[in-house]
Amino acid sequence: MSAAPQTREPFEIIGAGDDADWHQRRSLGVGASEAAMMLGLHPRHGEGGPAVLWAWKTGRQEPEPLDDLEFIQWGHIMEPVIVEQYSTPRYAGRRVEKTREQLRSLVHPWALCTLDAWTWHPEHGRIPLEAKNVGGYQAERWLDGPPIEMWWQLQHQMLVTGKPAASIAACVGGNALWWEDVERSDDAQRRLISSGAAFWACVREDRVPLHVPTLASVRALYPAGRETGLVQLSGDEWTSADERLCEVKSELSRLEAERASLEAKIKNAIGDHESASLDSGVTYTHRTQTRAEHTVAASEFKVMRRKAPKGERR
């Protein structure tokens, strides 16, 4: 009796997430953790995310050096613990297989992902498992399921692996493990395929993708040291933008002065005491804190300054 033929997976293994060439291979496509950024849906990067990611992929800007951040390092330390606990009867109770495989879709070669582990779903079989170490201050973002950038990360992993679901486990605040299965969304898959193909065409053709400008995207697209010449911004649009910017800055200055005055009033009332309590139940503390000495590294950046024409009064 012949063995049943094995179904070929729709991805290839291109390396491991912990080897020396992992960062270099990320330039070959869009990783799962970059999916929300590519779509302009990442909370930290906003609608300028596609342009920032494009600048990374085209070498115009170095990606964020996250590996040196302490919370990222603790995420790597906690990852095997989270995966192991997920497998226990107290939580998912499922078989897990730890892995750091870096995968590329055979159907959509621009789509990459690096898995933390595989787990075995009772209905869907082997599916991706993502492990997260989450600070307690972010717990509220997880109350209704994975935050949006994590949800898109899982959808991207499903796009690469062809799986109908993915699971995520988060150690929240160091003392609780939350886990959830996320089903494949056909709408999300269509959006990833369409946006990913268009984005990667922009990378190949060295063409800036459509985006809403943000300060981060402007810094990425137009780095310091390349400026030259004069551009004329004509029309009511730019006059209105200039006037509104001046109004906003003036209002911010007024609010900042008011904030400083109110803070000084409350601090003065506290005096040498440690705290103060209001009739409303609000408590203010004013304690001595020590900040470690550090040196700020030299950097180069661009500054925009406004020069008014002679005779303008504001």
N, C-alpha and C positions, 0 to 999 in steps of 0.2 A: 504494500500500500504506500503510495507516494505521499510525501509531506505536503501540506497545504502551502501554496506559494506565499512568500512574505511580501507585504505591501511596502513599497518604497516610500520613505519619508520625503516630504516636499522641501527638504532643506539639506544643506551640507555643513559639515563641521569644518570651520576654517582656522580654528585654534582654541586656545584656552584663555579665559579672562584674567588669569594671574601670571601670564608669561610676558616677556619683555616687549613683544611686538603688538600687544593688545591695543594700545593707544593708536599705533600706526594703522592697524587694520580698521579702526573705527572710521577712518577717512574714506573707506570703501563704500559707505552707505550711511543710513540713518538707524541709530540704535533705538531700542524700545524706550529707554529713559529720555530720548530726545523727541518722541512722537508728539507729545502735547506741545512742545516748543515749535516743532515744524508746523503744527496746525494753528499756532497763535493762541493757544489755550492754556499755556503754562502760567500759573499765578505770578511767578517771579519775573518772567520775561514779557508777559503780556502780548499784545498784538504785534510787537516788533520782533517776536521770537524767530520767525522764519528768516529775517535778515541777519540776525545774530548767528543763527545756526549756519546759514549760508557762508558767512564770513569765516566761521570755524572750518567748514568743509573745504573752502577754497584757499585756506592758508592765509587769509588777510588778517586774522586775529587768532591768537592762541586760545584754545578752550579754557574754561575756568580750571585752575589748578586745585581740584577738589581733594585729591589724594592726601594733601598735607593738612587738611582740616581735621580737627580732633573728632567732630561728630561723625565724619566719614570713616575715620579709622575705627571708631567704636562700632560702627555699622558692620565693618568687616570682621571685627572680633566677635560680635554677637551673632552673626549670620549662622554659623554651624549650630549654635545653641538653640536658636529659634527654630531651625529646621528639625533638630532632634526633638524638641518639645512638641512641635506640631504633630509628630508621629505618635505621641503617647496617647493612651486612652482618655486622658483628661481633656485633650483638645481634639484634633481631627482623627487621631488613631489610625492613620493611613501609612502604608509603606512609602518610604521616601528613598531617593537616590541622590546624594549630593553630587553636584557637578559644577564645573565652571566653563562649560563648553560655549564657545562663541559660534553662533549659527548664522548662516545666510540663506535666505529663501531662494529656491531654484526657480520659482515662478516670478518673483519680484526681486531681482538680485540687489537692488538698493536697500532692501529691508534686512536689518541685522538685529540680533539680540544675544545677550549673554545671560544664561540661566544660572540661578542659584541652586536649583534642584529640580528633579522630576518627582511627582507624586502620583499615586494610583487612585483615581476617582472610581467609586463603585459602579457608575454607569458608563463613563467616558474612557476608562482606562488611563493610560499614562498622559498626564498633562503637566504644564509648567507650574512650578511653585516659586513664588517670589517672597523673599524674607526682608522685612524692614525693621529697623530700630528707630522708634519714634519717641521724641521728647514729650514729656507730660504736657507742655504748653501747646502742643499740637493735637491733643487728644480730641478736642471738639470737632476737628476736621474729619475725624474717622467715625463719628457717631452714626452717620447714615451710609456707611460703607467706605471703600477706599476713596481718597480725594481724587479730583478729576485727573491730575497728572499721572497718578498711579493707575487709575482705571484705563487710561489710554495706553499706558505701558503694558498692561496685561493684554489689551486688544491687539497691540503690535506683536507681542509674543505669540498670540494665536495666529496672526497673519503669517508669521515666519514658520511656525511649526505645523500649521494646518489643524490644530486641535480645536475642539468645540467648546473648551472651557479652560480656565486657568485659576489657580488658587493663590491667595496671598495671606501671609501671616505677619503680624506686626506686634513686636514687644513694645507696649505703650508705657512710658514713664518708668520703665525698669521693673515693673511689678505686675504686669498683666499681659496676657497674650490674646490678641484678637485675630480671628481668621475668617475668611470668607471665600466662597467660590464665585467667580464671575463668568457668566455665560457669553459666548460669542455673539456679538451684535452685527447683523448683516449691514445695517446702515453705517456703523462704525467702520466695518471692513471696506465698504465701498468708498468711504471718505478717505481712509488711509491709502488705499490703492490709487485713487485719483490724485490726491494731494501729494503723495509720495512720488509718483511718476513725474508730476509737474515740477516739484521741488528739485528732484535729481536732474531733470533736464536743465534747470537753471544752473546747477552746479557744473554740469558738463559743458554748457555753453557760456559759462562765466557771465551770467545774466542775473541781476538782482531780482529775487522773487517779489511778488506783490506783498505789501505789508503796510501797516499803519506805523509811521515813524514814532519811535520812543527815544529817550536819551541814550538808552543802551544800544539800540540799533544804529543810531547816528554815530556813536563812538566806534562801533564795529565797522561800519561802512567807510568812514572817513577818519582814519587814524591820524595822530599828530605827526607833523613833519612833512606832510605832502601838500600843504595848502599853497596856492599861488593865484594871482590875478584877482579880478573883480567880477561879480555876477550882478546884473541889474534885476531887481525884483519889482516888476511894474504891475500896477493895477490896484483896485480897491481891496482885494483880498489881503495883500501884504501890509497896506496901510492900516487896515482894521486889526490885523494880527499884532502889529507893532503897538497900536493904541491899547489893545486889550492886555498885552503883556505888561505895559507900563502900569495899567490900573491894578493888575493882579499883584505885581511886585510892591506897589504902594500899599495895598491892603495887607499883604503879608508882613511888611515892615511894621504897620500899625498894630497888627495882631501880635507880632513878636514882642513889641514894646509892652503891650498890655499883658501878655503872658509873663514877661519878666517882672513887671510891677506887682502882679498878683502873687507870684511865687515869693518875691521878696517880702511882701506883706505877711504871708503865712509863716515864712521862715523867721521873720523878726518876732512874730508872736510866740513861736516855739522857743526862741532864744537858746539857752543852754540845755533845755530839756531834750529828751529823746523823742517824744511824740506829742501829738495833740489830738483831742477828740472833739468832734462837732456834735451839736444837738441832733443832727440828722443821722448820727451813727457812723459817719465817715471818720476815719482815722488817718492822720498824716504822721509819718516818721521822718526824722532828720538826723541820720547817724553818720559817723565818720567811716569812710571806706578808703582802702589803700589800693592804688593801682600800681602794678609792677612797672618798673622802668623799661622802656622799649625804644627802639630806633625805627623811624619810619623810612622805608627804603625809598631811594630816589626814583622818580617816575616822570614820564613825559605825558602831558595831556593838553587838550585844546580848551581855551576859554573864550566865550563869546561876550563881548562888551558892546554897549550901545553908545554911539556918539551922536548927539543931537545936533541938528543944523543951527547955525547962529540965529538967535532971536526966538527960539522955541522956549515956551514957558510951560511948566507942568507943576 
